[in-house]
């Protein structure tokens, strides 16, 4: 039986780069990979981008309400076999879509590897990530460092060069002057306490 994997990390921990490397490894061996990302992630449109300069097209943009299980079953009609599914920015998916990814792994016997954030800029869980933490067969942290050198665990939001601690849960990086910085807990609270 194939498994549902969740590989999470703070911003800039190499999630998209790793996803593209996994895709390359499968394809190098002549295997079929299907790459998905939520349409909510407007950065790059139907492409994935890595800070290293690597990019590639996604096979499917997933909208809210889409049934991923049905979409993959339809896609399989055109291929003899799908060897792996890779999902970027999985945190933006709905809980029911995460359940569908679990079904794909179990019922269709396709490994499903998801990459995304665990929490938002207020340290609240995203719907997709929260569900993955509950049902994924395998959970792996991808690590990065804070500017102080400690392990980064939090994603701080910056708008017009200033840290902010209020706002909607979803604001896409590099859209409308929004940026994010990966911070350790100590640095996060240092900036947050300055705002109080």
N, CA and C atoms as an extended XYZ file, in Angstrom:
588
Properties=species:S:1:pos:R:3:atomname:S:1:resname:S:1:resid:I:1 pbc="F F F"
N         0.833       -1.189        0.000 N   UNK     1
C         0.000        0.000        0.000 CA  UNK     1
C         0.873        1.246        0.000 C   UNK     1
N         0.530        2.196       -0.844 N   UNK     2
C         1.250        3.463       -0.889 CA  UNK     2
C         0.848        4.328        0.291 C   UNK     2
N         1.595        5.410        0.502 N   UNK     3
C         1.387        6.249        1.679 CA  UNK     3
C         1.155        7.710        1.301 C   UNK     3
N         0.568        8.442        2.250 N   UNK     4
C         0.411        9.891        2.171 CA  UNK     4
C         1.497       10.492        3.049 C   UNK     4
N         2.343       11.330        2.443 N   UNK     5
C         3.473       11.946        3.135 CA  UNK     5
C         3.229       13.444        3.289 C   UNK     5
N         3.632       14.004        4.425 N   UNK     6
C         3.582       15.449        4.637 CA  UNK     6
C         4.977       15.920        5.018 C   UNK     6
N         5.559       16.718        4.136 N   UNK     7
C         6.868       17.315        4.388 CA  UNK     7
C         6.637       18.814        4.577 C   UNK     7
N         6.796       19.265        5.807 N   UNK     8
C         6.505       20.659        6.133 CA  UNK     8
C         7.774       21.376        6.579 C   UNK     8
N         7.731       22.678        6.480 N   UNK     9
C         8.843       23.487        6.962 CA  UNK     9
C         8.477       24.945        6.867 C   UNK     9
N         9.242       25.780        7.552 N   UNK    10
C         9.049       27.225        7.471 CA  UNK    10
C         9.390       27.681        6.053 C   UNK    10
N         9.052       28.912        5.751 N   UNK    11
C         9.371       29.478        4.436 CA  UNK    11
C        10.881       29.328        4.181 C   UNK    11
N        11.230       29.094        2.947 N   UNK    12
C        12.633       29.005        2.513 CA  UNK    12
C        13.380       27.792        3.069 C   UNK    12
N        12.621       26.722        3.345 N   UNK    13
C        13.285       25.494        3.797 CA  UNK    13
C        13.551       24.530        2.642 C   UNK    13
N        13.243       24.960        1.419 N   UNK    14
C        13.561       24.144        0.249 CA  UNK    14
C        12.471       23.183       -0.180 C   UNK    14
N        11.234       23.445        0.218 N   UNK    15
C        10.146       22.515       -0.086 CA  UNK    15
C         9.912       22.372       -1.590 C   UNK    15
N         9.774       23.484       -2.304 N   UNK    16
C         9.511       23.417       -3.749 CA  UNK    16
C        10.706       22.830       -4.495 C   UNK    16
N        11.899       23.187       -4.079 N   UNK    17
C        13.109       22.634       -4.688 CA  UNK    17
C        13.140       21.116       -4.515 C   UNK    17
N        12.832       20.667       -3.307 N   UNK    18
C        12.833       19.231       -3.022 CA  UNK    18
C        11.772       18.512       -3.850 C   UNK    18
N        10.585       19.125       -3.958 N   UNK    19
C         9.515       18.534       -4.767 CA  UNK    19
C         9.991       18.331       -6.206 C   UNK    19
N        10.617       19.360       -6.779 N   UNK    20
C        11.075       19.247       -8.168 CA  UNK    20
C        12.189       18.219       -8.314 C   UNK    20
N        13.013       18.059       -7.291 N   UNK    21
C        14.059       17.038       -7.331 CA  UNK    21
C        13.445       15.639       -7.310 C   UNK    21
N        12.424       15.455       -6.482 N   UNK    22
C        11.734       14.156       -6.426 CA  UNK    22
C        11.098       13.855       -7.785 C   UNK    22
N        10.441       14.867       -8.376 N   UNK    23
C         9.833       14.683       -9.702 CA  UNK    23
C        10.888       14.272      -10.723 C   UNK    23
N        12.010       14.948      -10.701 N   UNK    24
C        13.100       14.641      -11.631 CA  UNK    24
C        13.582       13.201      -11.445 C   UNK    24
N        13.727       12.776      -10.200 N   UNK    25
C        14.203       11.416       -9.927 CA  UNK    25
C        13.259       10.364      -10.505 C   UNK    25
N        11.953       10.564      -10.322 N   UNK    26
C        10.976        9.624      -10.893 CA  UNK    26
C        11.053        9.640      -12.422 C   UNK    26
N        11.030       10.838      -12.989 N   UNK    27
C        11.000       10.970      -14.456 CA  UNK    27
C        12.269       10.443      -15.109 C   UNK    27
N        13.383       10.591      -14.429 N   UNK    28
C        14.652       10.080      -14.952 CA  UNK    28
C        14.601        8.565      -15.135 C   UNK    28
N        13.746        7.922      -14.353 N   UNK    29
C        13.595        6.471      -14.442 CA  UNK    29
C        12.398        6.069      -15.303 C   UNK    29
N        11.862        7.035      -16.054 N   UNK    30
C        10.768        6.757      -16.964 CA  UNK    30
C         9.411        6.617      -16.297 C   UNK    30
N         9.277        7.140      -15.094 N   UNK    31
C         8.024        7.016      -14.353 CA  UNK    31
C         7.184        8.281      -14.483 C   UNK    31
N         5.871        8.120      -14.422 N   UNK    32
C         4.929        9.219      -14.568 CA  UNK    32
C         4.652        9.869      -13.213 C   UNK    32
N         4.853       11.189      -13.151 N   UNK    33
C         4.594       11.993      -11.960 CA  UNK    33
C         3.502       12.999      -12.306 C   UNK    33
N         2.588       13.237      -11.357 N   UNK    34
C         1.568       14.276      -11.509 CA  UNK    34
C         1.801       15.296      -10.403 C   UNK    34
N         1.956       16.566      -10.812 N   UNK    35
C         2.212       17.646       -9.860 CA  UNK    35
C         0.980       18.544       -9.775 C   UNK    35
N         0.564       18.821       -8.537 N   UNK    36
C        -0.602       19.665       -8.283 CA  UNK    36
C        -0.208       20.813       -7.363 C   UNK    36
N        -0.986       21.888       -7.459 N   UNK    37
C        -0.914       22.932       -6.446 CA  UNK    37
C        -2.264       23.620       -6.381 C   UNK    37
N        -2.609       24.171       -5.217 N   UNK    38
C        -3.881       24.877       -5.090 CA  UNK    38
C        -3.877       26.161       -5.923 C   UNK    38
N        -4.992       26.456       -6.566 N   UNK    39
C        -5.115       27.687       -7.348 CA  UNK    39
C        -5.007       28.919       -6.458 C   UNK    39
N        -5.232       28.758       -5.154 N   UNK    40
C        -5.088       29.855       -4.184 CA  UNK    40
C        -3.699       30.471       -4.257 C   UNK    40
N        -2.695       29.642       -4.546 N   UNK    41
C        -1.316       30.123       -4.644 CA  UNK    41
C        -1.133       30.806       -5.994 C   UNK    41
N        -1.327       32.112       -6.010 N   UNK    42
C        -1.270       32.876       -7.268 CA  UNK    42
C         0.167       33.111       -7.742 C   UNK    42
N         1.131       32.924       -6.849 N   UNK    43
C         2.526       33.152       -7.223 CA  UNK    43
C         2.957       32.126       -8.279 C   UNK    43
N         3.300       32.597       -9.438 N   UNK    44
C         3.777       31.704      -10.484 CA  UNK    44
C         2.702       31.117      -11.369 C   UNK    44
N         1.438       31.393      -11.071 N   UNK    45
C         0.362       30.839      -11.900 CA  UNK    45
C         0.394       29.329      -11.890 C   UNK    45
N         0.544       28.733      -13.086 N   UNK    46
C         0.561       27.265      -13.166 CA  UNK    46
C         1.989       26.716      -13.176 C   UNK    46
N         2.910       27.451      -12.571 N   UNK    47
C         4.307       27.016      -12.472 CA  UNK    47
C         4.752       26.990      -11.016 C   UNK    47
N         5.713       26.120      -10.735 N   UNK    48
C         6.390       26.095       -9.446 CA  UNK    48
C         7.712       26.821       -9.608 C   UNK    48
N         8.091       27.583       -8.609 N   UNK    49
C         9.361       28.294       -8.632 CA  UNK    49
C        10.136       28.008       -7.358 C   UNK    49
N        11.432       27.840       -7.523 N   UNK    50
C        12.343       27.649       -6.398 CA  UNK    50
C        13.245       28.872       -6.302 C   UNK    50
N        13.673       29.191       -5.083 N   UNK    51
C        14.620       30.304       -4.912 CA  UNK    51
C        15.938       30.036       -5.642 C   UNK    51
N        16.214       28.777       -5.957 N   UNK    52
C        17.444       28.434       -6.670 CA  UNK    52
C        17.361       28.714       -8.165 C   UNK    52
N        16.162       29.121       -8.632 N   UNK    53
C        15.991       29.439      -10.045 CA  UNK    53
C        15.384       28.317      -10.867 C   UNK    53
N        15.116       27.180      -10.240 N   UNK    54
C        14.498       26.055      -10.934 CA  UNK    54
C        12.989       26.293      -10.992 C   UNK    54
N        12.356       25.938      -12.108 N   UNK    55
C        10.902       26.057      -12.190 CA  UNK    55
C        10.368       25.011      -13.158 C   UNK    55
N         9.087       24.752      -13.050 N   UNK    56
C         8.433       23.813      -13.960 CA  UNK    56
C         6.925       23.980      -13.867 C   UNK    56
N         6.236       23.481      -14.888 N   UNK    57
C         4.769       23.538      -14.918 CA  UNK    57
C         4.180       22.531      -13.946 C   UNK    57
N         2.981       22.871      -13.447 N   UNK    58
C         2.208       21.898      -12.688 CA  UNK    58
C         1.225       21.248      -13.657 C   UNK    58
N         0.783       20.062      -13.317 N   UNK    59
C        -0.170       19.353      -14.171 CA  UNK    59
C        -1.608       19.752      -13.882 C   UNK    59
N        -1.878       20.165      -12.632 N   UNK    60
C        -3.244       20.478      -12.235 CA  UNK    60
C        -3.254       21.573      -11.184 C   UNK    60
N        -4.077       22.598      -11.415 N   UNK    61
C        -4.369       23.588      -10.379 CA  UNK    61
C        -5.664       23.147       -9.703 C   UNK    61
N        -5.648       23.081       -8.393 N   UNK    62
C        -6.797       22.597       -7.640 CA  UNK    62
C        -7.559       23.776       -7.044 C   UNK    62
N        -8.831       23.857       -7.391 N   UNK    63
C        -9.719       24.899       -6.869 CA  UNK    63
C       -10.413       24.391       -5.604 C   UNK    63
N       -10.887       25.322       -4.780 N   UNK    64
C       -11.725       24.945       -3.634 CA  UNK    64
C       -12.921       24.157       -4.178 C   UNK    64
N       -13.273       23.091       -3.526 N   UNK    65
C       -14.412       22.282       -3.944 CA  UNK    65
C       -14.093       21.198       -4.952 C   UNK    65
N       -12.909       21.232       -5.574 N   UNK    66
C       -12.537       20.169       -6.521 CA  UNK    66
C       -12.392       18.833       -5.791 C   UNK    66
N       -12.819       17.764       -6.442 N   UNK    67
C       -12.629       16.421       -5.915 CA  UNK    67
C       -11.366       15.855       -6.568 C   UNK    67
N       -10.296       15.829       -5.815 N   UNK    68
C        -8.996       15.415       -6.355 CA  UNK    68
C        -9.002       13.931       -6.718 C   UNK    68
N        -9.666       13.118       -5.910 N   UNK    69
C        -9.735       11.684       -6.203 CA  UNK    69
C       -10.334       11.468       -7.589 C   UNK    69
N       -11.468       12.134       -7.878 N   UNK    70
C       -12.111       11.986       -9.192 CA  UNK    70
C       -11.221       12.494      -10.318 C   UNK    70
N       -10.532       13.617      -10.098 N   UNK    71
C        -9.650       14.176      -11.122 CA  UNK    71
C        -8.516       13.209      -11.450 C   UNK    71
N        -7.963       12.580      -10.438 N   UNK    72
C        -6.847       11.644      -10.673 CA  UNK    72
C        -7.355       10.373      -11.354 C   UNK    72
N        -8.516        9.886      -10.958 N   UNK    73
C        -9.094        8.723      -11.652 CA  UNK    73
C        -9.292        9.024      -13.138 C   UNK    73
N        -9.790       10.222      -13.456 N   UNK    74
C        -9.966       10.628      -14.860 CA  UNK    74
C        -8.621       10.713      -15.566 C   UNK    74
N        -7.624       11.286      -14.905 N   UNK    75
C        -6.290       11.431      -15.490 CA  UNK    75
C        -5.677       10.064      -15.779 C   UNK    75
N        -5.958        9.102      -14.925 N   UNK    76
C        -5.376        7.761      -15.092 CA  UNK    76
C        -5.895        7.063      -16.343 C   UNK    76
N        -7.035        7.501      -16.855 N   UNK    77
C        -7.559        6.897      -18.083 CA  UNK    77
C        -6.611        7.138      -19.260 C   UNK    77
N        -5.855        8.243      -19.201 N   UNK    78
C        -4.933        8.558      -20.288 CA  UNK    78
C        -3.537        7.990      -20.105 C   UNK    78
N        -3.259        7.388      -18.957 N   UNK    79
C        -1.932        6.833      -18.680 CA  UNK    79
C        -2.072        5.404      -18.191 C   UNK    79
N        -1.067        4.622      -18.434 N   UNK    80
C        -1.112        3.260      -17.921 CA  UNK    80
C        -0.947        3.255      -16.407 C   UNK    80
N        -0.168        4.220      -15.893 N   UNK    81
C         0.093        4.221      -14.452 CA  UNK    81
C         0.628        5.582      -14.034 C   UNK    81
N         0.235        6.033      -12.869 N   UNK    82
C         0.842        7.207      -12.224 CA  UNK    82
C         1.685        6.650      -11.090 C   UNK    82
N         2.959        6.994      -11.090 N   UNK    83
C         3.876        6.419      -10.108 CA  UNK    83
C         3.988        7.249       -8.841 C   UNK    83
N         3.659        8.559       -8.924 N   UNK    84
C         3.768        9.421       -7.750 CA  UNK    84
C         2.984       10.706       -7.990 C   UNK    84
N         2.358       11.212       -6.933 N   UNK    85
C         1.720       12.527       -6.965 CA  UNK    85
C         2.478       13.445       -6.021 C   UNK    85
N         2.741       14.657       -6.488 N   UNK    86
C         3.456       15.648       -5.685 CA  UNK    86
C         2.596       16.905       -5.582 C   UNK    86
N         2.423       17.416       -4.374 N   UNK    87
C         1.584       18.591       -4.157 CA  UNK    87
C         2.406       19.663       -3.466 C   UNK    87
N         2.422       20.870       -4.054 N   UNK    88
C         3.092       22.015       -3.443 CA  UNK    88
C         2.044       22.911       -2.794 C   UNK    88
N         2.451       23.648       -1.768 N   UNK    89
C         1.572       24.599       -1.059 CA  UNK    89
C         0.295       23.912       -0.570 C   UNK    89
N         0.444       22.721       -0.058 N   UNK    90
C        -0.700       21.897        0.351 CA  UNK    90
C        -1.509       22.528        1.478 C   UNK    90
N        -0.908       23.442        2.218 N   UNK    91
C        -1.627       24.064        3.332 CA  UNK    91
C        -2.911       24.757        2.885 C   UNK    91
N        -2.967       25.173        1.598 N   UNK    92
C        -4.134       25.893        1.094 CA  UNK    92
C        -5.289       24.975        0.686 C   UNK    92
N        -5.100       23.671        0.782 N   UNK    93
C        -6.178       22.743        0.410 CA  UNK    93
C        -7.164       22.584        1.555 C   UNK    93
N        -8.368       22.139        1.202 N   UNK    94
C        -9.416       21.901        2.189 CA  UNK    94
C        -9.201       20.546        2.862 C   UNK    94
N        -9.715       20.396        4.073 N   UNK    95
C        -9.573       19.136        4.810 CA  UNK    95
C       -10.128       17.966        4.006 C   UNK    95
N       -11.257       18.169        3.343 N   UNK    96
C       -11.851       17.075        2.558 CA  UNK    96
C       -10.941       16.688        1.388 C   UNK    96
N       -10.202       17.642        0.847 N   UNK    97
C        -9.257       17.327       -0.233 CA  UNK    97
C        -8.072       16.522        0.304 C   UNK    97
N        -7.671       16.788        1.540 N   UNK    98
C        -6.607       15.983        2.155 CA  UNK    98
C        -7.108       14.544        2.329 C   UNK    98
N        -8.377       14.393        2.724 N   UNK    99
C        -8.958       13.050        2.825 CA  UNK    99
C        -8.933       12.347        1.471 C   UNK    99
N        -9.177       13.101        0.398 N   UNK   100
C        -9.136       12.523       -0.951 CA  UNK   100
C        -7.713       12.097       -1.312 C   UNK   100
N        -6.710       12.859       -0.894 N   UNK   101
C        -5.313       12.466       -1.138 CA  UNK   101
C        -4.993       11.157       -0.403 C   UNK   101
N        -5.519       11.028        0.806 N   UNK   102
C        -5.338        9.788        1.573 CA  UNK   102
C        -5.958        8.613        0.817 C   UNK   102
N        -7.160        8.835        0.280 N   UNK   103
C        -7.832        7.783       -0.500 CA  UNK   103
C        -7.033        7.408       -1.741 C   UNK   103
N        -6.432        8.395       -2.398 N   UNK   104
C        -5.617        8.120       -3.584 CA  UNK   104
C        -4.459        7.197       -3.215 C   UNK   104
N        -3.795        7.508       -2.102 N   UNK   105
C        -2.673        6.672       -1.672 CA  UNK   105
C        -3.134        5.253       -1.363 C   UNK   105
N        -4.250        5.137       -0.658 N   UNK   106
C        -4.703        3.818       -0.195 CA  UNK   106
C        -5.434        3.044       -1.290 C   UNK   106
N        -6.417        3.664       -1.935 N   UNK   107
C        -7.260        2.942       -2.897 CA  UNK   107
C        -6.626        2.797       -4.274 C   UNK   107
N        -5.899        3.851       -4.720 N   UNK   108
C        -5.293        3.801       -6.051 CA  UNK   108
C        -3.826        3.380       -6.002 C   UNK   108
N        -3.297        3.207       -4.799 N   UNK   109
C        -1.918        2.754       -4.579 CA  UNK   109
C        -0.894        3.665       -5.252 C   UNK   109
N        -1.107        4.995       -5.090 N   UNK   110
C        -0.174        5.989       -5.626 CA  UNK   110
C         0.443        6.735       -4.443 C   UNK   110
N         1.765        6.754       -4.317 N   UNK   111
C         2.364        7.571       -3.258 CA  UNK   111
C         2.010        9.048       -3.485 C   UNK   111
N         1.593        9.722       -2.416 N   UNK   112
C         1.224       11.132       -2.483 CA  UNK   112
C         2.137       11.883       -1.519 C   UNK   112
N         2.976       12.766       -2.075 N   UNK   113
C         3.934       13.507       -1.253 CA  UNK   113
C         3.541       14.982       -1.269 C   UNK   113
N         3.192       15.493       -0.085 N   UNK   114
C         2.705       16.866        0.060 CA  UNK   114
C         3.769       17.743        0.722 C   UNK   114
N         3.893       18.952        0.209 N   UNK   115
C         4.838       19.928        0.754 CA  UNK   115
C         4.079       21.189        1.136 C   UNK   115
N         4.374       21.733        2.312 N   UNK   116
C         3.692       22.964        2.694 CA  UNK   116
C         4.100       23.466        4.063 C   UNK   116
N         3.435       24.541        4.445 N   UNK   117
C         3.640       25.150        5.752 CA  UNK   117
C         2.758       24.449        6.780 C   UNK   117
N         3.221       24.417        7.999 N   UNK   118
C         2.416       23.868        9.092 CA  UNK   118
C         1.508       24.956        9.667 C   UNK   118
N         2.058       26.162        9.843 N   UNK   119
C         1.301       27.253       10.463 CA  UNK   119
C         1.436       28.544        9.670 C   UNK   119
N         0.526       29.467        9.951 N   UNK   120
C         0.541       30.777        9.305 CA  UNK   120
C         1.396       31.764       10.105 C   UNK   120
N         1.314       33.039        9.753 N   UNK   121
C         2.140       34.065       10.386 CA  UNK   121
C         1.722       34.378       11.830 C   UNK   121
N         0.580       33.867       12.261 N   UNK   122
C         0.127       34.028       13.644 CA  UNK   122
C         0.273       32.725       14.431 C   UNK   122
N         0.959       31.761       13.858 N   UNK   123
C         1.188       30.442       14.440 CA  UNK   123
C        -0.108       29.648       14.580 C   UNK   123
N        -1.084       29.916       13.712 N   UNK   124
C        -2.327       29.155       13.641 CA  UNK   124
C        -2.195       28.123       12.519 C   UNK   124
N        -2.849       26.989       12.687 N   UNK   125
C        -2.768       25.950       11.671 CA  UNK   125
C        -3.589       26.276       10.439 C   UNK   125
N        -3.067       25.895        9.278 N   UNK   126
C        -3.838       25.948        8.038 CA  UNK   126
C        -4.742       24.717        7.991 C   UNK   126
N        -5.873       24.823        7.320 N   UNK   127
C        -6.824       23.709        7.241 CA  UNK   127
C        -6.177       22.452        6.657 C   UNK   127
N        -5.499       22.600        5.524 N   UNK   128
C        -4.881       21.441        4.880 CA  UNK   128
C        -3.795       20.815        5.735 C   UNK   128
N        -2.947       21.642        6.323 N   UNK   129
C        -1.846       21.132        7.144 CA  UNK   129
C        -2.349       20.454        8.408 C   UNK   129
N        -3.360       21.054        9.022 N   UNK   130
C        -3.914       20.474       10.241 CA  UNK   130
C        -4.446       19.066        9.970 C   UNK   130
N        -5.151       18.906        8.853 N   UNK   131
C        -5.686       17.591        8.522 CA  UNK   131
C        -4.553       16.605        8.216 C   UNK   131
N        -3.530       17.069        7.505 N   UNK   132
C        -2.391       16.190        7.206 CA  UNK   132
C        -1.683       15.723        8.475 C   UNK   132
N        -1.544       16.616        9.443 N   UNK   133
C        -0.889       16.228       10.695 CA  UNK   133
C        -1.660       15.120       11.406 C   UNK   133
N        -2.952       15.031       11.129 N   UNK   134
C        -3.782       13.999       11.752 CA  UNK   134
C        -3.767       12.673       10.999 C   UNK   134
N        -3.696       12.709        9.650 N   UNK   135
C        -3.895       11.444        8.917 CA  UNK   135
C        -2.722       10.992        8.042 C   UNK   135
N        -1.718       11.815        7.836 N   UNK   136
C        -0.598       11.400        6.981 CA  UNK   136
C         0.093       10.171        7.572 C   UNK   136
N         0.501        9.272        6.707 N   UNK   137
C         1.252        8.091        7.147 CA  UNK   137
C         2.643        8.480        7.644 C   UNK   137
N         3.207        9.522        7.036 N   UNK   138
C         4.571        9.931        7.362 CA  UNK   138
C         4.634       11.459        7.409 C   UNK   138
N         5.248       11.998        8.463 N   UNK   139
C         5.386       13.445        8.643 CA  UNK   139
C         6.864       13.751        8.834 C   UNK   139
N         7.376       14.691        8.027 N   UNK   140
C         8.807       15.018        8.071 CA  UNK   140
C         8.988       16.528        8.062 C   UNK   140
N         9.805       17.009        8.983 N   UNK   141
C        10.106       18.442        9.019 CA  UNK   141
C        11.306       18.739        8.122 C   UNK   141
N        11.165       19.785        7.305 N   UNK   142
C        12.279       20.277        6.494 CA  UNK   142
C        12.789       21.537        7.199 C   UNK   142
N        14.039       21.554        7.510 N   UNK   143
C        14.572       22.604        8.380 CA  UNK   143
C        15.228       23.743        7.607 C   UNK   143
N        15.157       24.924        8.214 N   UNK   144
C        15.878       26.098        7.734 CA  UNK   144
C        16.289       26.906        8.952 C   UNK   144
N        17.051       27.959        8.731 N   UNK   145
C        17.546       28.721        9.875 CA  UNK   145
C        17.039       30.161        9.877 C   UNK   145
N        16.932       30.688       11.065 N   UNK   146
C        16.591       32.088       11.312 CA  UNK   146
C        17.854       32.923       11.057 C   UNK   146
N        17.676       34.224       10.883 N   UNK   147
C        18.850       35.084       10.650 CA  UNK   147
C        19.794       35.117       11.848 C   UNK   147
N        19.308       34.690       13.040 N   UNK   148
C        20.183       34.645       14.217 CA  UNK   148
C        20.989       33.344       14.269 C   UNK   148
N        20.668       32.392       13.371 N   UNK   149
C        21.387       31.122       13.331 CA  UNK   149
C        20.650       29.964       13.978 C   UNK   149
N        19.578       30.244       14.737 N   UNK   150
C        18.778       29.173       15.337 CA  UNK   150
C        17.836       28.584       14.293 C   UNK   150
N        17.260       27.429       14.617 N   UNK   151
C        16.307       26.794       13.710 CA  UNK   151
C        15.054       27.663       13.598 C   UNK   151
N        14.641       27.945       12.361 N   UNK   152
C        13.431       28.727       12.119 CA  UNK   152
C        12.221       27.812       12.205 C   UNK   152
N        11.179       28.267       12.902 N   UNK   153
C         9.959       27.476       13.052 CA  UNK   153
C         8.702       28.281       12.751 C   UNK   153
N         8.842       29.593       12.570 N   UNK   154
C         7.699       30.485       12.402 CA  UNK   154
C         7.884       31.304       11.131 C   UNK   154
N         6.754       31.623       10.472 N   UNK   155
C         6.773       32.467        9.278 CA  UNK   155
C         6.218       33.836        9.642 C   UNK   155
N         7.065       34.837        9.696 N   UNK   156
C         6.615       36.187       10.032 CA  UNK   156
C         6.233       36.918        8.748 C   UNK   156
N         5.122       37.657        8.805 N   UNK   157
C         4.664       38.425        7.642 CA  UNK   157
C         5.214       39.840        7.721 C   UNK   157
N         5.678       40.317        6.563 N   UNK   158
C         6.215       41.677        6.438 CA  UNK   158
C         5.448       42.364        5.316 C   UNK   158
N         4.910       43.548        5.621 N   UNK   159
C         4.235       44.354        4.597 CA  UNK   159
C         4.906       45.724        4.571 C   UNK   159
N         5.334       46.120        3.388 N   UNK   160
C         6.058       47.387        3.218 CA  UNK   160
C         7.231       47.505        4.187 C   UNK   160
N         7.949       46.404        4.367 N   UNK   161
C         9.156       46.416        5.185 CA  UNK   161
C         8.928       46.328        6.686 C   UNK   161
N         7.669       46.172        7.139 N   UNK   162
C         7.381       46.121        8.572 CA  UNK   162
C         6.671       44.818        8.936 C   UNK   162
N         7.083       44.232       10.073 N   UNK   163
C         6.430       43.028       10.567 CA  UNK   163
C         5.002       43.357       10.973 C   UNK   163
N         4.057       42.486       10.591 N   UNK   164
C         2.650       42.675       10.956 CA  UNK   164
C         2.131       41.416       11.650 C   UNK   164
N         1.194       41.619       12.569 N   UNK   165
C         0.659       40.517       13.353 CA  UNK   165
C        -0.862       40.531       13.381 C   UNK   165
N        -1.449       41.111       12.337 N   UNK   166
C        -2.891       41.104       12.128 CA  UNK   166
C        -3.129       40.940       10.641 C   UNK   166
N        -4.284       40.380       10.284 N   UNK   167
C        -4.626       40.255        8.874 CA  UNK   167
C        -5.206       38.900        8.541 C   UNK   167
N        -5.602       38.751        7.285 N   UNK   168
C        -6.157       37.490        6.803 CA  UNK   168
C        -5.101       36.398        6.864 C   UNK   168
N        -5.556       35.168        7.027 N   UNK   169
C        -4.614       34.056        7.115 CA  UNK   169
C        -3.800       33.918        5.831 C   UNK   169
N        -4.443       34.113        4.691 N   UNK   170
C        -3.749       33.889        3.429 CA  UNK   170
C        -3.421       35.219        2.751 C   UNK   170
N        -2.148       35.448        2.556 N   UNK   171
C        -1.620       36.549        1.752 CA  UNK   171
C        -0.376       35.981        1.074 C   UNK   171
N        -0.373       35.950       -0.230 N   UNK   172
C         0.671       35.256       -0.990 CA  UNK   172
C         1.959       36.075       -1.018 C   UNK   172
N         3.062       35.392       -0.803 N   UNK   173
C         4.393       35.984       -0.824 CA  UNK   173
C         4.655       36.690       -2.155 C   UNK   173
N         5.239       37.872       -2.081 N   UNK   174
C         5.604       38.688       -3.245 CA  UNK   174
C         4.404       39.172       -4.050 C   UNK   174
N         3.230       39.252       -3.426 N   UNK   175
C         2.036       39.817       -4.042 CA  UNK   175
C         1.540       40.933       -3.129 C   UNK   175
N         1.282       42.122       -3.691 N   UNK   176
C         0.797       43.277       -2.915 CA  UNK   176
C         1.716       43.646       -1.755 C   UNK   176
N         3.007       43.694       -2.018 N   UNK   177
C         4.006       44.109       -1.025 CA  UNK   177
C         4.082       43.197        0.200 C   UNK   177
N         3.617       41.958        0.077 N   UNK   178
C         3.697       40.996        1.183 CA  UNK   178
C         4.958       40.155        1.012 C   UNK   178
N         5.682       40.021        2.105 N   UNK   179
C         6.855       39.148        2.145 CA  UNK   179
C         6.788       38.346        3.431 C   UNK   179
N         7.586       37.308        3.502 N   UNK   180
C         7.665       36.498        4.715 CA  UNK   180
C         9.126       36.277        5.069 C   UNK   180
N         9.357       36.114        6.366 N   UNK   181
C        10.696       35.787        6.838 CA  UNK   181
C        10.588       34.641        7.841 C   UNK   181
N        11.430       33.644        7.668 N   UNK   182
C        11.462       32.509        8.596 CA  UNK   182
C        12.233       32.918        9.839 C   UNK   182
N        11.619       32.718       10.993 N   UNK   183
C        12.237       33.127       12.255 CA  UNK   183
C        12.180       31.995       13.279 C   UNK   183
N        13.113       32.037       14.225 N   UNK   184
C        13.012       31.166       15.392 CA  UNK   184
C        11.953       31.779       16.316 C   UNK   184
N        11.515       31.042       17.305 N   UNK   185
C        10.508       31.539       18.225 CA  UNK   185
C        10.949       32.791       18.963 C   UNK   185
N        12.203       32.842       19.362 N   UNK   186
C        12.721       33.986       20.122 CA  UNK   186
C        12.668       35.263       19.296 C   UNK   186
N        13.122       35.197       18.055 N   UNK   187
C        13.109       36.380       17.185 CA  UNK   187
C        11.672       36.787       16.843 C   UNK   187
N        10.797       35.796       16.631 N   UNK   188
C         9.398       36.092       16.329 CA  UNK   188
C         8.785       36.938       17.446 C   UNK   188
N         8.968       36.501       18.689 N   UNK   189
C         8.376       37.243       19.804 CA  UNK   189
C         9.078       38.580       20.038 C   UNK   189
N        10.337       38.658       19.674 N   UNK   190
C        11.037       39.952       19.783 CA  UNK   190
C        10.342       40.984       18.893 C   UNK   190
N        10.043       40.606       17.656 N   UNK   191
C         9.350       41.534       16.744 CA  UNK   191
C         7.896       41.747       17.159 C   UNK   191
N         7.249       40.692       17.600 N   UNK   192
C         5.831       40.812       17.988 CA  UNK   192
C         5.687       41.709       19.218 C   UNK   192
N         6.558       41.562       20.188 N   UNK   193
C         6.475       42.366       21.410 CA  UNK   193
C         6.745       43.838       21.135 C   UNK   193
N         7.561       44.143       20.114 N   UNK   194
C         7.807       45.551       19.722 CA  UNK   194
C         6.540       46.200       19.205 C   UNK   194
N         5.642       45.392       18.578 N   UNK   195
C         4.407       45.919       18.002 CA  UNK   195
C         3.364       46.227       19.072 C   UNK   195
N         3.484       45.590       20.242 N   UNK   196
C         2.469       45.746       21.296 CA  UNK   196
C         2.551       47.103       21.973 C   UNK   196
